[in-house]
């Protein structure tokens, strides 16, 4: 349920605490005018679904910082949707982070997703500290809470973060983010429902009981999804491969089966108690709309 133009002062944490199912969409800042047109067309096509909130990502090292602020601000001003801006530690001093937080507040954005972010050299490479900056997402959450009145969400990892030594270490990091003031988490793309439910169980056992929203990305192109999954240090589940590999020479069939698999996953997650779904749209609306309309359970 969206909150009217701008959703001024509405906190995502408060909406989730009400217990209604959350449906949300993620976009990224486009690189050029053509991409900008695609983005805003997708936003207009998804707005009638009345999402709980939408989020806008943040490029490595703050490369899209100004566009992230501009897009979230425009969503706040011109649509009925509640925007959340991503913010990372990569390449920023605390003084720069303070300026970004001020820019977001001035743009009417009241919610932020706090992330460590991938190292500048890419996922799986060594982390390089920024002098005068912040090294961990939990520190960033604490900094945001001390410097602003924004609602803060964080990332969670169904199979553990690729840099975590064990699943217990991974959930300890999630607890540190919760203890620092985070009000909810969104997972990286869920590949199998059991991984998500395992994460929620580990989190609860560690005393982390805030909402954890599963991230959804349908497999529309076999090769590109395989690369994305590899970047997160994971593998496409065997049961998914078994359904897609026989179709890999037929792009339309792969897409249709990918939509079916994602829809089944969403229904399983919701029926198992997930507080909602967060769709990684890649700035396209069609697949998300198809899955949403096919779900057995809606908000």
N, C-alpha and C positions, 0 to 999 in steps of 0.2 A: 504494500500500500504506500503510494507516494504521498508527499506532504505539502503539495501546493507550490507555487512559484518560489524557487530558491530553497525551500525547506529551511528557512532561516533559523538557526540555533537548534535544529533537530539533530539529536545524537543517535547514530546508528546503534550504539550500545543500548540506549533506552528502548528503541524499537524492538530489538531482539529480545530484550528482557520481558516484553509483553507476551511473548510466547507464540505469536503468529508466525506462520512459515514465511521465510524470507526468500525472495527471488531477486537476484542481482546480476548485472552485466558488467563486463570489463572491456575497456577500450584502450588503445594506445595512441599517442600523439603522432599524426602522419608526418611524412617527410616533405610533402609538396602539396600544391593546390589540388591536384587530382585526388590525392589521398584524403585531403580535407573534405572534398565533396562526398566521397564514399563514406567517410566517418559520419558526417552530419545527416546523410540520407539514412544510414543505419540507425542512428540515434532517433530520428523521427519515426522510423518503422517499428522500433522497439518500445517507444514511449507509451503507445496504447496498451501494452501489457502491464503497465502500472508497477514497475519494479520497486522494491523496497529502497534500493539505492543503486548507483552505478559508480564504477571506479575508473580512474585514468592512470595508466602506468607512467613510469619515470625511467628515462634512459640511463644506461651505465654512465657513472661519473657525472650525473646531472645534465647529460647532453640534451635532454628535452625539457629541462626545468621550466623555462618560460612558457613553452607550449602547454605543459601540464597545468600550470597555473591558469593560463588563458582559457583552456578548454573547460576545466572544472568551473571556472568563474562564469563562463558563458552558459554552461548547463544550469548553474544556480540561478542565473538571471532570466534565461529565456525558455526554460522548460519546467515541467512539473516534477522533474526527477531530482533526487537528493544525491549530490556528487561527493565522492571521496577521492582525495588526491594521494597518490603513492609518494613516499619520500624515502630516500636511501642515505646511508652513511658515506657512500663512495665519493671520495674526492672533495668533501666539504669540511670546512672549519665550522666550529660552533657559531661563529659570527655569521657565516653564510646561511646556516640552518635557521638562525633567528630571523634573518631577512626573508627567507622563504616562508616561514610560518606567518610572518606579518603580511606578506603578499597574499597568502591564501586567505587569511582572515579578512583582508580588505576586499578580496574577490567574492566574499560571501560563502567560503568553504569552511565547514565546521567539523569535518571528519577527515582523518588521515590514516593511511596504512603505513606503518613504520617497518622498514626492511633494512637489513644490513646491506643487501645488494650483492651482485656478483662482482668479483675482482675485475679490474679494468681489462686484464688479459683474458677474461672469460671464465665460465664455470669450471671448477676443478683446479684452477691455478692458485698460486700462493696469494694470500691476502696482503696488501700493502697499505700500511697505516698512512693517514693524512695528518701532518703535523697540525696540532690544534683542533683535530677532529674527533670522531667517535668511531670505535671499532666494532661494537656489538649492537644488535637490535635492541636488547634489553636496555642498554645505555641510552639509545635513541628514544625509546619509549619514555624513560625517566626524564630525559631532557625536554621532550615535547610537553610532558605534563607539567614540568616546572616553568616552562617558558610561555605556555598558552593554556586556553581552556578547551582545546580541541579534544574530541573523542578519538581514541587511538585503537586501531586494530593491528594485528600482526599476522605473519605467515606461519603455517604449520605444514608438516610433511608426513603423509600417510605411511611412507616406507622409510622415514628418517631422512634428515638432510644429508646430502652426499658427503659433507665434511664431518658428520657426527660419527664418533667411534662406535657407538652402540645405540640401540633404540632407547635405552634408559638415559643415555647422555642427551639424546635428542629431546626427550620429553622434559628433562631438567632445564634445558634452554627455554622451552615453551613456558615452564613454570616461572622462570626468571622474568620473562616478558610479562606474564600475568601479574607477578608480584610488583613489577615496576609501574603498573597502571593500565595495561592493555585490557580492553573490555570484551574483545572477541577475536577469533582467528579465522582466516580463510586458508584452505589448503591449496598446495599446488595440485595440478590435475590428478584426479583420482583415476587409477587404472583398473582397480577391482574393489568392490564394495568391502570385502573383508579387511583390506588394508586400512580403509577409513575407520571402520568400527574398531579395529585393533588400536589405532591411534587414540580414539575417544576413550577406550577402556584404560589405556596406559595413562592418559592425561588425568582421568578421574581418580585412578589409584594414587597419583602423585599430588592430588589435591587441587587439580586444575579443572574447574567446573564451569568455565564460561563457554558460550556458544562457539562451536567449531563448524564452520560452513564448508562443505566439500566443493572443490573446484571442478568444473566440468568442461572438457574440450572434446568434441566428437572427432573421430578419425575421418576426415574428408579426403585426405591424400595420404596414401600409405607411406611414401618415401619421406615426406616432410614430417609426419608424425614420428616416424622412427628416429629421425634426427633430433627432434625435440625431446623425446623420451631419453635418448642417449645423453643429451646435455644435462639432464637432471640425475644422471648416474643410475638409471633404471633400465628395465626391459619391458617391452610389450608382453602382457601375460600370454601364456601358451593358448589359453582358451579363446583369446581374441585373435591371435594369429591363425588359429585353426579355421576361424570363420572368414578371415580376410585374405589369406594367402591364395586360396583358389580363385579369387576374384581380381588379383592384382593387375591383370592385363586389361581390365574393364573398369575405367575410372568411375563411370556412373554407378556400376554395381558396388564398387568399394564405398562410394559416398552413401548410397542407400543403406548398405549394411552397417556402416559407421554410425549413421543416424539411429538405426534400430538398436545397436549395441549401447549407445549413449542413453537412449530413452529407457531401455531396460535397467541400466545402471541407476539412473535418476529415480525410477520408481522403487527400486530396492533400497536406495539410500533413504528416501522419504519414509517408506514403510518401516524402516529400521530405526527411525527416530531422529534422522538428521534435521537440524533446525531450518534448513533451506537449501538452496542451490546457488552457486556463483558460476555463471557462464563466461568462459573465455571466448569472446566473440571474434577476435582477430579483425575487428572493425567491420564485420559482415553480419547481417541480421538474419539471413534466410534459414541457416541451419538451426540457430537458436529458436527461431519462431516455430520451425517444424517440430523440434523436440518438445518445446513448451506445449504446443497444441496436442501432442500425442500422449502427454503424461496422464496417468490415471488419477493423479492427485494434484490438485491446484491449491493455491493459498485461499 
